[in-house]
Amino acid sequence: MFRFETLRPQQDDRLAFLKGFLRQPRDVGSVIPSSRFLERKMVRMAGVAQAQSVIELGPGTGGTTRAILAAMPESATLLAIELDPAFADHIREIDDRRLIVHQGSAEQLAEVIVAHRLRPPDAILSGIPFSTMPHEVGTRIIEAIRDVLAPGGRFVAYQFRAAVAERAKPILGEPEVSAEFLNIPPMRVYRWRKR
Ligand SMILES: C[S@@+](CC[C@H](N)C(=O)[O-])C[C@H]1O[C@@H](n2cnc3c(N)ncnc32)[C@H](O)[C@@H]1O
């Protein structure tokens, strides 16, 4: 039976997330972290279970990060890039040797990959709010994603608004789209594959 409770993340994460929203509403873009349903959908769409090098943009309080780690092979590496220093510290509490946390902007994606000597990512997952960031910043982030993805690599972005798709179409082409209604608010999940 469906239980409304499963839509809700853990209490302490929810409080930390709300505090983050109050600090930087435009950067965080939501008052509540993603639901378990959305976490599972984006992990599945990104093919995390088959990936060796994974990147998460905007992990927030880490529910999505934990879902990625749970699905990832033991030999894989996850780089989480988070703009908010308090959220980055929160993520560093996750005890998993496969996780690397970088505090900074997704705009620095290429440099951070080189600094950590990571393989080109097979999957990049993003929850960052493209609708509230300057147009040119969003474009730079998507160009960086196009440049760093491994051949066949997947870029999965979940968003309430369509801003990420509008920014990405000229750079990455038409996405596949799937809706996740069991989330507050309901989300669109977009996927692009690098040829
Ligand atoms: C909607 S929240 C998603 C949090 C979490 N992944 C989830 O789904 O519950 C967006 C996150 O992106 C981060 N963020 C916003 N702009 C960013 C940027 N340019 N680079 C990295 N992280 C960014 C915010 O600080 C926030 O943690």
The ligand as an ORCA input file, in Angstrom:
! r2SCAN-3c Opt
* xyz 0 1
  C      16.802     21.340     -5.352
  S      18.271     21.162     -4.363
  C      18.546     19.390     -4.647
  C      19.113     18.711     -3.428
  C      19.103     17.182     -3.486
  N      19.891     16.685     -4.579
  C      17.692     16.616     -3.559
  O      17.263     16.261     -4.659
  O      17.041     16.531     -2.523
  C      19.527     21.964     -5.363
  C      20.937     21.894     -4.807
  O      21.844     22.411     -5.788
  C      22.836     23.220     -5.147
  N      23.364     24.138     -6.169
  C      22.766     25.214     -6.726
  N      23.558     25.774     -7.668
  C      24.678     25.005     -7.736
  C      25.876     25.062     -8.513
  N      26.062     26.020     -9.434
  N      26.814     24.120     -8.308
  C      26.635     23.135     -7.365
  N      25.536     23.042     -6.587
  C      24.566     23.966     -6.765
  C      22.062     23.881     -4.001
  O      22.908     24.386     -2.997
  C      21.196     22.716     -3.540
  O      21.886     21.896     -2.631
*
